[in-house]
Amino acid sequence: MGHKRPTITVIGSSNMDLVVRSKRIPAVGETILGGDFLMVPGGKGANQAVAAAKLGAQVYFVARLGDDIFAEHSLVNFRKEGVDTRYVLQTPGVPSGIALIMVDEKGNNSIVVAPGANRRLSEKDVEAARADIARSGAVVCQLEVPLETVAFAAKIADEVDVPFILDPAPACRLGTDLLRLVDILKPNETEASILTGVKVQDEASAYRACEKLLKGGVRTVILTMGSKGYLLADQEGMEFVPGVKVRAVDSTAAGDAFTGSLAVGLAQGKSIAQAAWYANYAAALSVTKMGAQPSMPTAKQVDEFVAGRKCKGKRR
């Protein structure tokens, strides 16, 4: 990890994931018998914070939990995983965020989120963390909290000259004022399609979507395409990097593993290309286990996984 411990700030959501395994995702109106049930801490922000902490980073997490048993469970888990919770606030009379997740035998998932206290995360909550944001090597945000809070976080990161990474999920159209403050935008195929109007189905359409995002003011785009790999695009060119082949068990938090790992790499002083390459392996390793946060690998596990494998890219 180097001599200096990397520091990042994650601003975003925390949910409790209620997960059911089944042979397949049911059709509309259909009831099927499932398999195992798991209750595990999740939420995109929380997943990314835990991913970074398990890789050895000092992680400040800015979030809101509800006033319920799920909040207590989440706080215990954050502390166990080494996430700094000084900016994690509980909101009286409000439930914590909940995600209902179905996972099929191929590792595909279907998710519905009830945001709960995540909707209460405010600009004031972010402002309280300004000093630690300024000390960070990267700031990470998602869209499971109010958009005005995300925009405010981007503005602070810009003011203190810290790289701002936006994971635009759940996807919505974003204004150019926000996009111009984003150093790295990390959408998947679905999110890129919604952001650009280009239906991303393959490498060629991914190039077109990235071109459109770059023209919209984003400095760098990393468009992840699941097991296919990812496309790294900036004003210098585009590079497609294939995915790492693994036996998928649960893909629920693969994107969060990628984002958290990417942030750690940047905070370590790696180039964006180097950080993304490493994140590709961390994300692949995460899908080999069930659950969101429990599947996040340690630095030792990723290093062992990388050993003996090759992942080549091509550049345009």
BARO-607965 format. One line per field, with one value per residue (C-alpha): residue number from 0; residue in three letters; chain; x, y, z. Coordinates in Angstrom, 2 decimals, padded with zeros to 5 digits. Each point is the difference from the previous one (the first is absolute). Layout:
seq (NUM,...)
type (ALA,...)
mol (A,...)
c1 (X,...)
c2 (Y,...)
c3 (Z,...)
//
This chain:
seq (0,1,2,3,4,5,6,7,8,9,10,11,12,13,14,15,16,17,18,19,20,21,22,23,24,25,26,27,28,29,30,31,32,33,34,35,36,37,38,39,40,41,42,43,44,45,46,47,48,49,50,51,52,53,54,55,56,57,58,59,60,61,62,63,64,65,66,67,68,69,70,71,72,73,74,75,76,77,78,79,80,81,82,83,84,85,86,87,88,89,90,91,92,93,94,95,96,97,98,99,100,101,102,103,104,105,106,107,108,109,110,111,112,113,114,115,116,117,118,119,120,121,122,123,124,125,126,127,128,129,130,131,132,133,134,135,136,137,138,139,140,141,142,143,144,145,146,147,148,149,150,151,152,153,154,155,156,157,158,159,160,161,162,163,164,165,166,167,168,169,170,171,172,173,174,175,176,177,178,179,180,181,182,183,184,185,186,187,188,189,190,191,192,193,194,195,196,197,198,199,200,201,202,203,204,205,206,207,208,209,210,211,212,213,214,215,216,217,218,219,220,221,222,223,224,225,226,227,228,229,230,231,232,233,234,235,236,237,238,239,240,241,242,243,244,245,246,247,248,249,250,251,252,253,254,255,256,257,258,259,260,261,262,263,264,265,266,267,268,269,270,271,272,273,274,275,276,277,278,279,280,281,282,283,284,285,286,287,288,289,290,291,292,293,294,295,296,297,298,299,300,301,302,303,304,305,306,307,308,309,310,311,312,313,314,315)
type (MET,GLY,HIS,LYS,ARG,PRO,THR,ILE,THR,VAL,ILE,GLY,SER,SER,ASN,MET,ASP,LEU,VAL,VAL,ARG,SER,LYS,ARG,ILE,PRO,ALA,VAL,GLY,GLU,THR,ILE,LEU,GLY,GLY,ASP,PHE,LEU,MET,VAL,PRO,GLY,GLY,LYS,GLY,ALA,ASN,GLN,ALA,VAL,ALA,ALA,ALA,LYS,LEU,GLY,ALA,GLN,VAL,TYR,PHE,VAL,ALA,ARG,LEU,GLY,ASP,ASP,ILE,PHE,ALA,GLU,HIS,SER,LEU,VAL,ASN,PHE,ARG,LYS,GLU,GLY,VAL,ASP,THR,ARG,TYR,VAL,LEU,GLN,THR,PRO,GLY,VAL,PRO,SER,GLY,ILE,ALA,LEU,ILE,MET,VAL,ASP,GLU,LYS,GLY,ASN,ASN,SER,ILE,VAL,VAL,ALA,PRO,GLY,ALA,ASN,ARG,ARG,LEU,SER,GLU,LYS,ASP,VAL,GLU,ALA,ALA,ARG,ALA,ASP,ILE,ALA,ARG,SER,GLY,ALA,VAL,VAL,CYS,GLN,LEU,GLU,VAL,PRO,LEU,GLU,THR,VAL,ALA,PHE,ALA,ALA,LYS,ILE,ALA,ASP,GLU,VAL,ASP,VAL,PRO,PHE,ILE,LEU,ASP,PRO,ALA,PRO,ALA,CYS,ARG,LEU,GLY,THR,ASP,LEU,LEU,ARG,LEU,VAL,ASP,ILE,LEU,LYS,PRO,ASN,GLU,THR,GLU,ALA,SER,ILE,LEU,THR,GLY,VAL,LYS,VAL,GLN,ASP,GLU,ALA,SER,ALA,TYR,ARG,ALA,CYS,GLU,LYS,LEU,LEU,LYS,GLY,GLY,VAL,ARG,THR,VAL,ILE,LEU,THR,MET,GLY,SER,LYS,GLY,TYR,LEU,LEU,ALA,ASP,GLN,GLU,GLY,MET,GLU,PHE,VAL,PRO,GLY,VAL,LYS,VAL,ARG,ALA,VAL,ASP,SER,THR,ALA,ALA,GLY,ASP,ALA,PHE,THR,GLY,SER,LEU,ALA,VAL,GLY,LEU,ALA,GLN,GLY,LYS,SER,ILE,ALA,GLN,ALA,ALA,TRP,TYR,ALA,ASN,TYR,ALA,ALA,ALA,LEU,SER,VAL,THR,LYS,MET,GLY,ALA,GLN,PRO,SER,MET,PRO,THR,ALA,LYS,GLN,VAL,ASP,GLU,PHE,VAL,ALA,GLY,ARG,LYS,CYS,LYS,GLY,LYS,ARG,ARG)
mol (A,A,A,A,A,A,A,A,A,A,A,A,A,A,A,A,A,A,A,A,A,A,A,A,A,A,A,A,A,A,A,A,A,A,A,A,A,A,A,A,A,A,A,A,A,A,A,A,A,A,A,A,A,A,A,A,A,A,A,A,A,A,A,A,A,A,A,A,A,A,A,A,A,A,A,A,A,A,A,A,A,A,A,A,A,A,A,A,A,A,A,A,A,A,A,A,A,A,A,A,A,A,A,A,A,A,A,A,A,A,A,A,A,A,A,A,A,A,A,A,A,A,A,A,A,A,A,A,A,A,A,A,A,A,A,A,A,A,A,A,A,A,A,A,A,A,A,A,A,A,A,A,A,A,A,A,A,A,A,A,A,A,A,A,A,A,A,A,A,A,A,A,A,A,A,A,A,A,A,A,A,A,A,A,A,A,A,A,A,A,A,A,A,A,A,A,A,A,A,A,A,A,A,A,A,A,A,A,A,A,A,A,A,A,A,A,A,A,A,A,A,A,A,A,A,A,A,A,A,A,A,A,A,A,A,A,A,A,A,A,A,A,A,A,A,A,A,A,A,A,A,A,A,A,A,A,A,A,A,A,A,A,A,A,A,A,A,A,A,A,A,A,A,A,A,A,A,A,A,A,A,A,A,A,A,A,A,A,A,A,A,A,A,A,A,A,A,A,A,A,A,A,A,A,A,A,A,A,A,A,A,A,A,A,A,A)
c1 (000.00,003.03,001.39,-002.86,-003.50,-002.37,-002.96,-003.36,-003.41,-003.15,-003.25,-003.15,-002.47,-000.20,-002.65,-000.74,-000.10,-002.64,001.18,-001.79,001.68,-002.12,000.50,-001.23,-001.50,-003.83,-002.10,-002.54,-002.86,001.81,000.79,002.84,001.68,003.43,003.01,002.21,-000.81,002.71,-000.18,003.21,001.02,-000.04,-000.72,002.29,001.77,000.48,001.20,002.58,001.15,000.46,001.72,002.56,000.48,000.61,002.75,001.70,-001.18,-000.99,-003.66,-002.28,-003.62,-002.61,-003.49,-003.33,-001.54,-003.46,-001.05,-000.39,001.70,001.41,001.94,001.57,000.98,001.56,002.01,001.41,001.00,001.66,002.15,000.87,001.14,002.02,-002.21,000.13,-003.61,000.38,-002.13,-002.61,-003.12,-003.17,-003.32,-002.70,-003.38,001.25,000.71,003.38,000.29,-001.00,000.85,-002.00,002.27,-000.63,003.03,-000.28,002.23,002.16,000.72,-002.32,-002.11,-003.13,-000.14,-002.60,001.17,-002.06,002.33,-001.26,002.52,002.22,-002.40,000.91,003.72,000.54,002.49,000.58,001.02,002.57,001.27,000.74,002.53,001.74,003.32,000.29,-001.13,002.89,002.41,-001.28,001.57,-003.44,-003.69,-002.66,-003.74,-003.02,-003.61,-001.88,000.03,-001.49,001.48,000.55,002.15,002.05,000.47,001.09,002.53,001.38,000.33,001.94,002.31,000.69,000.70,002.52,001.48,-000.79,-001.00,-003.78,-001.27,-003.70,-001.71,-003.23,-002.34,-002.92,000.32,-001.70,000.79,002.61,000.56,003.23,000.68,000.48,001.69,002.69,000.95,000.37,003.59,-000.98,-003.48,-000.49,-003.28,-000.92,-001.69,-003.53,001.05,002.02,-003.02,-002.24,002.60,000.68,-002.97,002.42,-001.06,003.19,000.04,003.56,003.43,-000.92,-003.05,002.06,002.47,-002.85,-001.46,003.39,000.58,-003.28,000.82,003.42,-001.62,-002.37,002.92,001.04,003.80,000.23,-002.57,000.41,-002.94,-000.23,-001.61,-000.23,001.91,000.91,002.35,000.12,000.71,002.29,-000.49,001.47,001.09,003.19,-001.83,-001.91,001.16,-002.13,001.14,-001.56,-001.60,001.64,-001.60,-001.43,-002.91,-002.62,-002.00,-001.48,000.65,-001.92,002.91,002.53,-000.32,000.48,003.10,001.34,-000.76,001.42,003.16,000.36,-000.14,002.64,002.29,-000.29,000.64,003.14,001.25,-000.67,-001.02,-003.68,000.94,001.97,-002.73,-002.70,002.07,000.29,-003.70,-000.88,001.54,-001.55,-003.45,000.45,001.04,-003.03,-002.51,001.34,-001.69,-003.56,-001.02,001.13,002.42,000.98,001.24,002.40,003.58,003.04,003.16,001.73,-002.82,000.07,003.80,-000.16,-002.79,001.97,003.10,000.35,-002.82,000.20,-002.43,000.85,-001.68,-000.15,000.03,-001.61)
c2 (000.00,002.30,001.92,002.46,-001.30,001.27,002.07,000.33,001.45,-001.79,001.99,-002.00,-002.69,-002.76,-002.74,-003.34,-002.59,-002.71,-002.64,-003.11,-002.53,-001.75,-002.01,002.95,003.48,-000.31,001.55,002.76,-001.46,-003.30,-001.60,-002.51,-001.85,001.39,-001.34,001.56,003.35,002.43,003.32,001.94,003.68,001.68,003.26,001.27,002.54,-002.43,-002.73,002.32,001.18,-003.58,-001.00,002.77,-000.69,-003.71,000.99,001.87,003.58,002.52,000.54,002.79,-000.86,002.79,-001.51,-000.14,-003.05,-000.37,-000.51,-003.79,-003.36,000.11,003.17,-001.63,-003.04,002.24,002.04,-003.13,-001.29,003.29,-000.02,-003.66,000.74,003.06,002.77,003.31,000.77,003.49,001.41,-002.79,001.50,-001.67,001.68,-000.32,-001.27,-001.03,-003.56,-001.00,-000.70,-003.49,-001.95,-003.06,-002.15,-003.16,-001.94,-002.81,-003.05,001.83,002.85,002.49,002.19,002.15,002.76,002.41,002.64,001.89,002.96,000.90,002.19,000.24,002.67,002.16,000.31,003.75,002.59,000.85,-003.62,000.21,003.41,-001.47,-002.32,002.71,-000.17,-003.77,000.25,002.41,-002.56,-002.80,-001.43,-000.46,000.69,-002.50,000.61,-001.85,000.98,-001.80,003.28,003.39,001.38,003.44,-001.66,-001.75,003.28,001.72,-002.77,000.40,003.75,-000.49,-002.58,002.47,002.82,-002.08,-001.55,-003.64,-002.43,-000.55,-003.44,-000.32,-003.38,001.12,-002.61,-000.18,001.79,003.26,002.79,002.34,003.66,001.31,002.10,-003.22,-001.99,002.66,-000.49,-003.77,-001.21,-003.64,-001.18,-003.76,-001.16,-003.54,-000.74,000.79,003.23,001.15,-000.66,002.17,002.75,000.24,-001.46,-002.43,-003.61,-001.65,-003.64,-000.61,001.56,002.21,001.53,000.45,002.13,002.18,000.48,000.95,002.51,001.66,000.16,001.50,002.65,000.73,001.09,-003.14,-000.29,-003.80,-002.77,-003.59,-001.90,-003.42,-002.83,-002.81,-003.14,001.53,002.52,003.80,002.91,002.77,003.24,003.48,002.79,-001.96,-003.04,-003.14,-003.38,-003.14,-002.43,-003.49,-001.43,-002.59,-003.43,-001.39,-002.20,002.59,-000.69,003.44,003.14,002.32,002.25,-000.53,003.62,001.23,-002.15,001.57,003.56,-000.43,-001.61,002.69,002.72,-001.75,-000.30,003.72,000.87,-002.17,002.15,-002.49,001.25,-000.41,-002.84,-001.83,000.52,-001.26,-003.07,-000.93,000.74,-002.40,-002.86,001.07,000.11,-003.42,-001.51,001.53,-001.88,-003.36,000.43,000.69,003.35,003.56,001.05,-003.55,-000.60,002.96,-001.32,001.04,001.32,-003.31,-001.94,002.22,-000.23,-003.80,-000.02,002.19,-002.20,-002.23,001.66,002.33,002.72,001.82,003.03,001.70,003.73,002.22)
c3 (000.00,000.16,002.99,000.36,000.69,-002.73,001.16,-001.76,000.82,-001.10,000.00,-000.56,000.88,002.56,-000.22,001.53,-002.79,000.28,-002.46,-001.31,-002.29,-002.63,-003.18,-002.04,000.35,000.03,-002.76,000.77,002.05,000.54,003.38,000.22,002.85,000.81,001.82,002.67,001.64,001.09,001.84,-000.62,000.19,-003.42,-001.80,-002.74,002.20,002.86,-002.36,-001.52,003.43,001.22,-003.26,000.47,003.72,-000.62,-002.45,002.83,-000.55,002.66,-000.94,001.19,-000.72,-000.17,000.23,001.83,001.61,001.49,003.59,-000.05,000.48,-003.54,000.88,003.05,-002.06,-002.67,002.51,001.62,-003.43,-001.07,003.13,-000.50,-003.57,001.03,-001.46,001.90,001.05,001.49,-002.87,000.03,001.59,001.25,-000.83,002.71,-001.17,-003.45,-001.23,-001.36,-003.71,-001.10,-003.18,-001.06,-002.17,-002.00,-001.28,-002.56,-000.38,-002.59,002.40,-001.73,002.26,000.18,002.62,001.44,002.49,002.61,000.74,003.50,001.86,-003.09,-001.28,003.01,-000.75,-000.32,-001.17,003.68,000.66,-002.80,001.11,003.44,-001.64,-002.09,001.89,-000.45,-003.62,-000.56,001.47,-002.23,-003.11,-001.59,000.67,-001.06,-000.50,-001.40,-000.76,002.80,001.97,-001.02,-003.22,001.57,002.67,-002.70,-001.87,003.21,000.68,-003.52,000.56,003.25,-001.60,-002.81,002.47,001.98,-003.17,000.79,-002.81,-000.07,-001.07,-000.81,-000.27,-001.75,001.48,000.03,-003.32,-000.94,-002.44,001.46,-000.76,-001.48,003.13,001.98,-002.76,-000.39,003.65,-000.42,-000.39,-000.56,-000.96,000.47,-001.58,-001.02,-003.35,001.24,001.71,-003.02,-002.22,002.20,000.30,-003.74,-001.87,-001.70,000.60,001.23,-001.09,-001.18,-000.29,-002.97,001.71,003.18,-001.99,-001.28,003.49,001.41,-002.79,000.87,003.72,-000.68,-002.21,002.91,002.15,001.90,000.20,000.13,-000.49,001.16,-001.49,001.66,-001.97,002.55,-000.95,-003.40,001.60,-000.05,-002.32,001.27,-001.92,000.27,-002.34,-000.85,-001.33,000.99,001.27,000.33,002.69,000.04,003.12,002.22,-000.37,003.25,001.08,001.04,003.15,000.69,-002.07,002.36,001.03,-002.79,-001.15,003.56,000.42,-003.20,001.14,003.50,-001.36,-002.65,002.67,002.09,-003.01,-000.75,003.66,-000.18,-002.88,-002.79,-003.43,-000.92,-002.37,002.70,002.61,-002.38,-000.94,003.68,000.61,-002.84,001.99,003.30,-001.62,-001.61,003.31,001.75,-002.16,001.17,003.41,001.20,001.46,-000.61,002.74,001.02,-003.56,-000.05,-000.19,001.99,-001.67,000.73,-001.66,-003.11,-000.26,000.19,-002.59,-002.40,000.26,-003.04,-001.97,-002.97,-001.05,-003.22,-001.51,-003.36,-000.65,-002.56)
//
